[in-house]
């Protein structure tokens, strides 16, 4: 269960490592989120090496698309 202020470990393709819950979306007065609920988070820590690799990959794909477009 997730409530306001909970620190979360993030596991996805982005470079985010830690996030903090700042809002639980749902019915009025709902304070605790369960599996599948939507929450708003604030990013607290980012994996810098992974972020740099993602940016480089994005830039490479943009350059490749430009070359193919000409």
Secondary structure as GFF3:
##gff-version 3
##sequence-region A 1 70
A	DSSP	beta_strand	2	3	.	.	.	ID=ss1
A	DSSP	beta_strand	7	9	.	.	.	ID=ss2
A	DSSP	beta_strand	16	24	.	.	.	ID=ss3
A	DSSP	beta_strand	32	33	.	.	.	ID=ss4
A	DSSP	beta_strand	39	46	.	.	.	ID=ss5
A	DSSP	alpha_helix	48	69	.	.	.	ID=ss6
###
